Each structure stands twice: as structure tokens, then as C-alpha cells.
Amino acid sequence: MGELPLDINIQEPRWDQSTFLGRARHFFTVTDPRNLLLSGAQLEASRNIVQNYRAGVVTPGLTEDQLWRAKYVYDSAFHPDTGEKVVLIGRMSAQVPMNMTITGCMLTFYRQTPTVVFWQWVNQSFNAVVNYSNRSGDAPITVGQLGTAYVSATTGAVATALGLKSLTKHLPPLVGRFVPFAAVAAANCINIPLMRQRELQVGIPVTDEESQRLGHSVAAAKQGIFQVVISRICMAIPAMAIPPVIMDTLEKKDFLKRRPWLGAPLQVGLVGFCLVFATPLCCALFPQRSSLHVSRLEPELRAQIREQNPDIEVVYYNKGL
């Protein structure tokens, strides 16, 4: 077997990202919870393989499948723009196990005000870590900005949950089960833009087709954040809409009436089943490397690109997750 060639483009995902199916296959790999079980040594080994290959050095005996596996292990644990190792619960591979636990508990303990407040707080604390860890670009964000985003999103989620809870007191019990989803959707609209406010102030890096940086764009940041908000809300719909209907039916049956302690684990399991599919499929709604026509950029950046690279019509950016 000959040495692995150096023309494999591991800067891009393995599958065609211009199609939904290609993006879905990519994100099923990225969000695989088994990546959380990898040791620090395994992560470092994968990083070395990837960085060496990018530098033109092929690890002896390395196969193409092993190279792609190393690339996806590397991508699962390190930020694409900063190169920093992402905290464990902030990684996309933690989305399913973390969200199934938190969402399952939000859907189970939605009747009492203290439990509503507690689980909305836990959810927004987790979301804050995820949104910061998967931000686009390499611009730093201050502790004050982080605190403002966290407090605002948590307050918004709790206020929405408690407000809707009071409004649904006299409605059928099934309606009350959907209050957590409304609170999560509202919080996503607050948390993500605030946690990524630095991008809205200074912009995110935009590049040409060859990944050469052309400047920073606020317009690209706005589009990327909007796409992420839509993806996150869609991601929550199956997990927060299907289990309540199933649980509302099951709780009327004698089986669960005699075993009420089964309610929470059953709900968490249903949420987890939905998230296994919803997480990668909703991440795949928009390309990770999104594009924007030059005409939609800020006038200064547009003029700069027209002057230096008149043939460029489209720029590219990492939208974040």
C-alpha cells in the first residue's frame, strides 16, 4: 500500500455540503455522542494527524478512512476558527445526551413554579455554554457581555414559561405540556444573538472560495445567527411536541397510573429518541459554510472586495452552530 496522497481536502466535510443529504451525513457524524467517550490522548492524536496532514506530513500507515475519522474527531472537540478545545458539554456531540435529560425534565416537571424556574435556568445555562462554544469567528467576548446574554436569556425563558403557565391554567392539560417549548423558542431568540453579540458589533470573517480571508462582515453575522436560531427552534420541535402527546395518552392508562415513577425516564427516553434524529437533521438545514452575495455586504467591505478582487461575486463564512 502506497503513502496516502496529500490532495484530500480535509478543510471541507467528507460529503457534498451543497445537498441536504450530504450535510445530514456530516452532522450525524459530528453529533455522534460516542465522541464524548474519547480520551484527551485520543483527541490530541487526532489533532496531530490532521495538523500534520495539512502541513504536508502524512502519518506512516495512515489510510483515507483513518484520516477522515481523525478529522471528525478533531472537529468534534476543537473550535474551527480559534482552534481551542471546546469544553465537554459545549461540544455538538453532547447535544443529544444533555438535551434529552434537560428537555425530558422540563416536560415532566412543568406543573410547579419552582421546578419550571429551575429547569429553565438549567437549560439556559447549558445553552449559554453551547452558544459561546460554537460561536462563529475568533473575536473575543467580554465577561460582561457573557453575563448580560446569560441573564437576559434566562429571564426571558422563565418569564415566558411562567406567563404561559398562568394563561393555560384553565385550558386542557395537554396545552400546558407545550409551555416549555414556547419558553425554549423565546429564549433561543434572545440567547443566541446576545451570546454572539460581538459578531453583530465587529462582524465575522468572510472568505473567498479558496478560504482566503477578505474581511469581517456584520451582514454575514446577522444571516448566520438567524439561520442558527431557526435550526435550534426546529431542533426542539420534535423533542418537545411529540413526547407530550404520547405521555398525555400514556398517563391515562392503568400501566403508568400504577407506576408513576416511570413517567420521567420514559419521557427522557422519548426525547432522546427524537433528538438523535432532529439534532443532525436540523443542523443540516443550512450549509455550515454559508455564502452571501457581495452585493449584500456592507458598502465599505463591498467596495474593498470590488477593488481588490473584482471577479468575486460570492463570499463564504462559518455560520456557527
C-alpha positions as CSV (number, residue, x, y, z in Angstrom):
1,M,0.0,0.0,0.0
2,G,1.4,3.4,-1.0
3,E,1.6,6.5,1.1
4,L,-1.7,8.5,1.4
5,P,-1.8,11.3,-1.2
6,L,-1.8,14.9,0.0
7,D,-4.7,16.1,-2.2
8,I,-7.5,15.0,0.1
9,N,-9.4,18.2,1.1
10,I,-10.0,17.8,4.8
11,Q,-10.7,21.5,5.1
12,E,-14.2,20.6,4.0
13,P,-16.6,17.8,5.2
14,R,-16.3,14.4,3.6
15,W,-19.7,14.6,2.0
16,D,-21.2,17.1,-0.5
17,Q,-22.4,20.1,1.5
18,S,-24.5,21.5,-1.3
19,T,-27.1,18.8,-0.7
20,F,-29.2,18.3,2.4
21,L,-28.3,14.6,2.4
22,G,-24.6,15.4,2.4
23,R,-25.0,17.8,5.2
24,A,-27.1,15.4,7.2
25,R,-24.4,12.6,6.9
26,H,-21.9,15.2,8.1
27,F,-23.8,16.2,11.1
28,F,-24.8,12.6,12.1
29,T,-21.0,12.1,12.4
30,V,-20.4,15.5,14.2
31,T,-23.2,15.0,16.8
32,D,-22.3,11.3,17.5
33,P,-22.5,11.1,21.3
34,R,-19.8,8.4,21.3
35,N,-17.2,11.2,20.6
36,L,-17.7,12.2,24.2
37,L,-16.1,9.0,25.4
38,L,-12.8,9.7,23.7
39,S,-9.8,10.4,25.9
40,G,-7.6,13.5,25.9
41,A,-4.9,11.4,24.3
42,Q,-7.1,10.3,21.5
43,L,-8.2,13.9,20.8
44,E,-4.6,15.0,20.7
45,A,-3.6,12.1,18.4
46,S,-6.4,13.1,16.0
47,R,-5.3,16.7,16.1
48,N,-1.8,15.8,15.4
49,I,-2.8,13.7,12.4
50,V,-5.0,16.5,11.0
51,Q,-2.4,19.3,11.6
52,N,0.4,17.2,10.2
53,Y,-1.6,16.3,7.1
54,R,-2.5,19.9,6.5
55,A,1.2,20.7,6.8
56,G,2.1,18.1,4.2
57,V,3.2,15.4,6.6
58,V,1.4,12.0,6.3
59,T,1.4,9.8,9.4
60,P,3.0,6.4,8.3
61,G,0.5,3.7,7.5
62,L,-2.5,6.2,7.6
63,T,-5.5,5.2,5.5
64,E,-8.0,7.6,4.0
65,D,-10.8,6.3,6.3
66,Q,-8.5,6.9,9.3
67,L,-7.7,10.4,8.1
68,W,-11.4,11.3,7.9
69,R,-12.1,9.7,11.2
70,A,-9.3,11.8,12.8
71,K,-10.7,14.9,11.1
72,Y,-14.2,14.3,12.5
73,V,-12.8,13.6,16.0
74,Y,-10.8,16.8,15.7
75,D,-13.8,18.8,14.5
76,S,-16.0,17.4,17.4
77,A,-13.7,18.8,20.1
78,F,-11.9,21.8,18.7
79,H,-13.4,25.2,17.6
80,P,-13.0,25.6,13.8
81,D,-11.9,29.3,13.9
82,T,-9.9,29.5,17.2
83,G,-8.5,26.0,17.4
84,E,-9.4,25.9,21.1
85,K,-10.6,22.7,22.7
86,V,-14.3,23.1,23.4
87,V,-15.5,22.4,27.0
88,L,-17.1,18.9,27.1
89,I,-20.8,19.9,27.4
90,G,-20.3,22.6,24.8
91,R,-19.5,20.2,22.0
92,M,-22.1,19.2,19.5
93,S,-21.6,15.6,20.4
94,A,-23.1,16.5,23.9
95,Q,-26.3,17.9,22.4
96,V,-28.3,14.7,22.5
97,P,-27.4,13.4,26.0
98,M,-27.6,16.8,27.6
99,N,-30.7,18.0,25.8
100,M,-32.6,14.7,26.3
101,T,-32.0,15.0,30.1
102,I,-32.9,18.7,30.4
103,T,-35.8,18.7,27.9
104,G,-37.2,15.5,29.4
105,C,-37.2,17.1,32.9
106,M,-38.7,20.3,31.6
107,L,-41.5,18.3,30.0
108,T,-42.0,16.2,33.1
109,F,-41.8,18.9,35.8
110,Y,-43.9,21.6,34.2
111,R,-46.7,21.9,36.8
112,Q,-44.9,23.5,39.7
113,T,-43.4,27.0,39.6
114,P,-40.2,26.2,41.4
115,T,-39.4,23.3,39.1
116,V,-40.3,25.4,36.0
117,V,-37.8,28.1,37.1
118,F,-35.1,25.5,38.0
119,W,-35.2,23.6,34.7
120,Q,-35.5,26.7,32.6
121,W,-32.4,28.0,34.4
122,V,-30.5,24.8,33.9
123,N,-31.5,24.8,30.2
124,Q,-30.3,28.4,29.6
125,S,-27.1,27.7,31.5
126,F,-26.4,24.8,29.2
127,N,-27.4,26.9,26.1
128,A,-25.1,29.7,27.1
129,V,-22.2,27.3,27.1
130,V,-23.2,25.8,23.8
131,N,-23.8,29.1,22.1
132,Y,-20.4,30.5,23.3
133,S,-18.5,27.3,22.4
134,N,-20.0,27.2,18.9
135,R,-19.9,30.9,18.0
136,S,-18.6,31.9,14.6
137,G,-15.3,33.8,14.2
138,D,-12.4,34.4,16.5
139,A,-13.4,37.7,18.1
140,P,-13.2,37.7,21.9
141,I,-16.3,38.4,24.0
142,T,-16.0,40.0,27.4
143,V,-17.3,38.6,30.7
144,G,-19.8,41.4,31.0
145,Q,-21.3,40.6,27.6
146,L,-21.4,36.9,28.5
147,G,-23.2,37.8,31.8
148,T,-25.7,40.1,30.0
149,A,-26.6,37.4,27.5
150,Y,-26.9,34.7,30.1
151,V,-29.1,36.8,32.5
152,S,-31.3,38.1,29.6
153,A,-32.0,34.7,28.1
154,T,-32.7,33.1,31.5
155,T,-35.0,35.9,32.5
156,G,-36.8,35.7,29.1
157,A,-37.2,31.9,29.3
158,V,-38.5,31.9,32.8
159,A,-40.9,34.9,32.2
160,T,-42.3,33.2,29.1
161,A,-42.7,29.9,30.9
162,L,-44.4,31.3,33.9
163,G,-46.6,33.7,31.9
164,L,-47.8,31.0,29.6
165,K,-48.2,28.6,32.6
166,S,-50.6,31.1,34.2
167,L,-52.5,31.5,30.9
168,T,-53.0,27.8,30.4
169,K,-54.4,27.0,33.9
170,H,-57.9,26.7,32.7
171,L,-57.1,25.0,29.4
172,P,-56.8,21.2,28.7
173,P,-53.7,19.7,30.4
174,L,-52.2,18.8,27.0
175,V,-51.9,22.5,26.2
176,G,-49.9,23.1,29.4
177,R,-47.4,20.5,28.2
178,F,-46.3,22.7,25.3
179,V,-45.4,25.7,27.6
180,P,-41.7,24.5,27.9
181,F,-41.4,24.6,24.1
182,A,-42.7,28.1,23.8
183,A,-40.2,29.2,26.5
184,V,-37.3,27.5,24.8
185,A,-38.2,29.1,21.4
186,A,-38.4,32.5,23.0
187,A,-35.1,32.0,24.9
188,N,-33.3,30.9,21.7
189,C,-34.3,34.2,20.0
190,I,-32.7,36.0,23.0
191,N,-29.8,33.8,24.0
192,I,-28.1,33.2,20.6
193,P,-28.0,36.8,19.4
194,L,-26.9,38.1,22.8
195,M,-24.3,35.4,23.3
196,R,-22.9,36.2,19.8
197,Q,-23.3,40.0,20.1
198,R,-19.7,40.5,19.5
199,E,-20.2,39.2,16.0
200,L,-23.0,41.7,15.4
201,Q,-20.7,44.5,16.5
202,V,-17.5,43.7,14.6
203,G,-18.6,41.1,12.1
204,I,-17.4,37.6,11.3
205,P,-14.6,36.6,8.9
206,V,-15.7,36.2,5.3
207,T,-13.5,34.4,2.7
208,D,-13.3,33.7,-1.0
209,E,-13.9,30.2,-2.4
210,E,-10.2,29.3,-1.6
211,S,-10.7,30.3,2.1
212,Q,-8.6,33.4,1.8
213,R,-9.9,36.0,4.3
214,L,-11.4,39.1,2.7
215,G,-12.5,41.0,5.8
216,H,-15.2,41.0,8.5
217,S,-18.9,41.4,7.9
218,V,-21.8,42.2,10.2
219,A,-24.3,41.3,7.4
220,A,-22.9,37.8,7.3
221,A,-23.1,37.5,11.1
222,K,-26.8,38.5,11.0
223,Q,-27.6,35.9,8.4
224,G,-25.6,33.2,10.2
225,I,-27.2,33.9,13.6
226,F,-30.7,33.9,12.0
227,Q,-30.0,30.5,10.5
228,V,-28.8,29.1,13.8
229,V,-31.9,30.4,15.6
230,I,-34.2,28.8,13.1
231,S,-32.2,25.5,13.3
232,R,-32.3,25.4,17.1
233,I,-36.1,26.1,17.2
234,C,-36.7,23.4,14.6
235,M,-34.4,21.1,16.5
236,A,-36.6,21.5,19.6
237,I,-40.0,20.9,17.8
238,P,-39.9,17.0,17.6
239,A,-38.5,16.5,21.1
240,M,-40.9,19.0,22.7
241,A,-44.0,18.4,20.6
242,I,-44.2,14.6,20.1
243,P,-43.4,13.3,23.7
244,P,-46.1,15.4,25.4
245,V,-48.8,14.0,23.1
246,I,-47.6,10.4,23.8
247,M,-47.2,11.0,27.5
248,D,-50.6,12.6,27.8
249,T,-52.1,9.4,26.4
250,L,-50.0,7.0,28.4
251,E,-50.6,8.7,31.7
252,K,-54.3,7.9,31.3
253,K,-53.5,4.2,31.1
254,D,-53.5,2.0,34.1
255,F,-49.9,0.9,33.5
256,L,-48.5,4.4,34.2
257,K,-51.1,5.1,36.9
258,R,-49.8,2.2,38.8
259,R,-46.1,3.1,38.1
260,P,-45.9,6.9,38.2
261,W,-42.2,6.7,38.8
262,L,-41.8,5.5,35.2
263,G,-43.0,8.9,33.8
264,A,-39.7,10.8,33.9
265,P,-37.4,8.1,32.5
266,L,-39.9,7.3,29.8
267,Q,-40.2,11.0,28.8
268,V,-36.4,11.4,28.8
269,G,-36.1,8.3,26.6
270,L,-38.8,9.6,24.1
271,V,-37.0,13.0,23.9
272,G,-33.7,11.3,23.4
273,F,-35.1,9.2,20.5
274,C,-36.4,12.4,18.8
275,L,-33.1,14.3,19.4
276,V,-31.0,11.5,17.9
277,F,-32.6,12.4,14.5
278,A,-33.7,16.0,15.0
279,T,-30.2,17.3,16.1
280,P,-28.2,16.4,13.0
281,L,-31.1,16.9,10.5
282,C,-31.9,20.4,11.8
283,C,-28.2,21.3,11.9
284,A,-28.2,20.3,8.2
285,L,-30.9,22.8,7.3
286,F,-28.3,25.4,6.2
287,P,-24.7,24.8,5.0
288,Q,-22.1,25.2,7.7
289,R,-20.0,27.2,5.3
290,S,-22.7,29.6,4.2
291,S,-22.5,32.0,1.4
292,L,-23.5,35.6,0.8
293,H,-23.6,37.7,-2.4
294,V,-21.1,40.5,-2.4
295,S,-23.9,43.0,-3.1
296,R,-25.4,42.3,0.3
297,L,-22.2,43.1,2.2
298,E,-21.5,46.5,4.0
299,P,-20.6,49.2,1.5
300,E,-17.0,49.6,2.7
301,L,-16.3,45.9,2.5
302,R,-18.1,45.5,-0.8
303,A,-16.0,48.4,-2.3
304,Q,-12.8,46.8,-0.9
305,I,-13.6,43.4,-2.4
306,R,-14.6,45.0,-5.8
307,E,-11.3,46.9,-5.9
308,Q,-9.0,44.1,-4.9
309,N,-10.9,41.1,-6.3
310,P,-13.4,42.3,-9.0
311,D,-14.2,38.7,-10.1
312,I,-15.6,37.7,-6.7
313,E,-19.4,37.6,-6.6
314,V,-20.0,35.4,-3.5
315,V,-18.2,35.3,-0.1
316,Y,-18.3,32.5,2.4
317,Y,-18.4,32.3,6.2
318,N,-18.8,29.9,9.1
319,K,-22.3,30.4,10.4
320,G,-21.7,28.7,13.8
321,L,-23.9,26.1,15.3
